């Protein structure tokens, strides 16, 4: 457009392919380079988990799947992150039409924390089971672990088989998208998913039943994983009802999905290094033993507009809080136990509005 000339699409495509080959080499060579890349990573970063699996068909060896969890990522997850993983896959754009799978955690700043990534030929139970088995090699079998995924049955079964004790959560966004294809209305599903208390959850479900018992029955039959906060384990301290952190990872690497596999694996490693360095520099400037500044900003913002709450003190560590907003409720606060009967503090680890009041 700038030079006022027209070029056929095929000409541009072939030119781009020649340029890519000059920069990155041929695709066939990239699969072989992946083995050299693994050897170099294991040499420079011992303790990492890097696995490559191939298939042999009629005497020919073909690339099948790949997994990588770098040692710093493993250590950081086990020592400093909440036991919550969001797992998803995105389609690659290069000549090999595989998928890039990723396991993503959440750090103390609620930022995306890449733990592991890999390449699989397709999203099925066998490939997901292999991916989860490699992930288990990296992080072991933690006593507390929540795994959030979309409605992919292959991934659901893989998590159940490899991490039988993990709390399996389902992305609420994908659930609602499937729900809307069959049923209209039912706005009660949103407050039901966000409720920390079971009584509020069941109140909203009861309203849905009164409108259509079929809709609730469909939910119970097709979405058996946890998609509502009141069912989450409070010890995990993560109340996310979507797999948005995995989607953030997919968006983070989207401009590189057309690279050959060896270059893509190395590009993600490089991006993780840069990300870690940036966060390390931030950490060095933070005062020790203090609440993170970003969390303090949230808490101070939440202290505004609490005029609807009345405090009835019991002691310097306990009180009764009357909520005169939408529903007349009373909540018991125990500061030394870090509990509130609204259960939000227990689930998130951050004081709710009753505690702040």
N, C-alpha and C positions, 0 to 999 in steps of 0.2 A: 504493500500500500504506500509506504514512504517513497519508494523509488518508481512508482507507477509502472510496474511490470507484473505480468501474470506468469505463474509457474504452476505446472500440473501437480496435483497432490502426490502422485506416485514418484515424481522427481524429487520432491521435498523429502518424502519418506525414505527413499533410497539414499539420499544425501545424508540424512540424519543417521541412518544405520552405519554408513561408512565412517562418519565422524565418531560415533560411539565405539566402533571397532578400533579406531586409531587411538582413542583415549583409554578405553577399558579392555581392549582385546576381544577375542571372539567369545561367544557365550559358552561354547563347549569347553574352552580353556578355563572359564570361570569356575566351573564345578570342580575341576582338578585343583585349581588354586585354593579352593576352600579347605582342602586337607593341609596345605602348607600354612594357611592362615590359622587353623586350629593348633598346629604344632608350635607356631610362634607365640600364640596367646598362652598356651600351657607353659611355655618356657619363661615368658616375661611376667605372667600373672598366675603362679601356681595356686592351686585350690579352686580355680574356676572349673565349671562343668560345661564342656563342649563335646557334643556328640553328633556324628554324621552317620547316616544309614543309607545304604544303596540297595538296589534291586538288580538281580541278574536274570535277564530274559534272553533265551536263545544264544547264550554265550556272550551277550553284550551287557555291560554294567551301566546302570542308569542311577542318577541321583534320586533319592526318595524323600529324605527329610533331614532336618538340621535343628539343633538346640544349642543355645548359649546362655549361660548365667555367669557373669564375671564375679570374681571373688569379692571385690569391694561392694558390689550390689548385694551379694548374699549376706555379708557381714552386717551391712547397714540395715538390711531388713530385719535380721534376727535380733540386733541390738537396739535399734532405735525407732522401728516402725510398729504401728498397731497391726495385729494379726489379721489383716483384711486384704484380700487379693481380688482384683477385677480382671477377668480373663476374656479375651476376644480375639478375633482374627479379621484381617482385611485383605482383599484381593490384590495381588501384585499386578503391575502394568507392563512388565517386560515380556520377553519372548517365552519365558517359562510361566505358565498360567497357574502358579501355585498361590498359597496364602501365607501371609506373615502373621504368626500367632504371637501373642504377648501376654505376660503376667505382670500386672502393674499394681503397686501398693500406694499407700498414702504416708507421707512423712509428717513431722511435727507441725509443719506450717500448712498442712492440708494441701501440699503440692504433690503433683504426680511423681511417683518414684518407680522408674523402670527396674524391674527385678530380673526378668528373663524374656528372651524372644527366640523365635525359631521360624523355620520355613517348613510347611507341610503341603503335600500335593492337593489335598482336599479336606474339607471339614467332615470327617466321619468318626465313628467311635474308635476305630483302630488308631488313627493318627492322633486323636485327642488323648487317648489312653497312653500312647507312647510319650507325648509331650508332658503329661502330668507325672508319669513315672520319672522322667528326667528332672522335673521340678522337685520331686520328692527326694532325689539324690542330692539336690542342692540345699534344700532347707530342712530335710528330715520330715518328721511327722509331729508338728507342734501340738501341744495339748489344747491350745486355743487357736482356731483358724476359721475364718469366714471366707467363702469363695462366692463371688457374685458373677453371674454370666447372663447371657440372653437366653432365649427359649430353644437353643440348639440342643436337641436330644442327645447327639453324640457326645457333646461336652458334659452334659448333665450326668450321663451314665459313667463317663470317664472319671469325673470327680468322685462320684459315689463309690467306684471300685478302688481308686488309688488312695483317696483320703476319706475313708468311711466315717471318721469321727468329725469331719469338718462340717460347719454350719453352711448349708447351701442356700444362697440367696438368688433371687431372680430379679433382673432389671425391670423396674416398674414401667419405664418408658416403652420397652418392647411389649410388656403385658398389655398396657392400655392400647397400643397400636393394634394388637390382635383383637382385643375386646371390642374396639370401635368398628371393626369390620363386620361384626355380628349384631351388636346391640348399640342403641342410641340412648343418650341421656345418662342417668346413673352417675351424677356428679358426686354422690356419696363415696365413691371409690377412692377419691383423692384424700379427703380427711381420714378415711379408714386406713390408708397406707401410711399416713404421716403420724397417726396417733401413737403415743408411747404407752397408753393404758389400754388394757383389754376391754374394759367396759365401754370406752368411747368407740373402739374398733367394732365391737359387736352391735352397738347402737346403730352405727352406719350400715353395717351388713344387714341388720334387721329391716332398715328402711329400704334397702335394695330388694330384699326378699318380698316385702309388701308390694313392690312394683312389679317384680318378675322373679319368681323362684327359679326359672330356667336359667337366667343370667348368672345367678350365684352358683347354681349347680354346675354350669359350664366352667366357671372359675375354679371350683373345687376339683373338677375332673381333669382339666387341662393345665392347671398351674398349681402344682402341689408344693413347689418350693416356697421359701419365705420371701414375700414381697411387702410385708407390713412390719413396721418398726416394733410393735408390741411383741412380736415373736422373736426379735433378735436377742442374742445373749448380751446383757449389759457389760460383761467383763471385756468385750472386744473394743468398746469405746468408739465405735464407728456406726453412725446411723444412716449411712448412704443407702438410698433405695433404688439408685440407678447405677449403671456401669459406666458413668461418664468419664471416669479417670482413664479407662481403657480407650474410650473414644478420643480422649485428649492425646493419648500416645499415638493413635492412628493418624490424627491430624498433624501431630508433630513431625512424623516421618513421611507425610504424603508426597512431598516433592521429590523423594528419592526412590519411590516404589518401582521405577522402571530400570533401575540399575541391575547389572548382573549380580548373581547371588553373593559372590565373594566380596565385591565392592559394596554391596548393600550391608552385609554383615559388618564390614569394617567401618562404614559410614555411621552406623548406629552406635558402634563402640566409641567412635570419635565424638559423636554428639553427647553420649553419656559422660565422657571425660570432661568436656567443656561445661556441661550442666553441673557436674560434681564440683568443679573448680569454682564456678560462680556461687554455688550455695555454700561452699567452704569459706569463701571470702565474706559472705554475709554472716556466717556463724561466728567468725573471728571478731566481728564488731558487736556481737550481742553480749550483754552483761550476763555473767554466770548466775545460776540460781534464781533467775527471774522468769516470770511468765513472758512468753514471746510477745513482742510488740504488736504483731498483727492480731493476736488473740485479745490483747488488752483493748485495742481499738474496737473490736466487736463487743466486748463486755461493757465498755463505757457507753457505746451506742445503745445497748440494750437496757441501760439504766434510765433512759429517758422515757417519759410517758408511762410511769408506773403509778399514776394517781388512783387507779381503780383497785389497788391492792392495799389492804389494811393489815397492820402488823399487831399481833397479840403476843408479846414476849413471854417466854417461859423461863429462860435462863440466858446466859451470855453465849450459849452454843445451840440453843433450840428456841423455836417460835412456831406460832400458828399464823398462817397467812390466809386472809379472806380475799377471795377474788370476786369482785362485783361486776365483772364485764358481761360476757354473754350468758354464762351460767353461774349461779351462786355456788361457789365451791370453797372448800377449806383445805389447805395443804399443810402438812407437818414438815418442818425443816429441822434437820439435825446436822449441824456444821461439822462436828467431830467425826461423824460417820460419812459425811458427804452424800447425804440422801435427801430427796424431796419426794413426797408421795405422788407428784405428777410424773416421776420417773425419768424426766428429761436429763437431769444431772447424771444419773446412773448410766444412761446410754451414751451420752456424748463426752462426759468428763468435764464439761464446761457448765458453770452455774446457770440455772434457768432464771426467769424473771422473778420468781418467788424468792429465790436465794439472794438475788441481787437487791431486792427490796429490803 
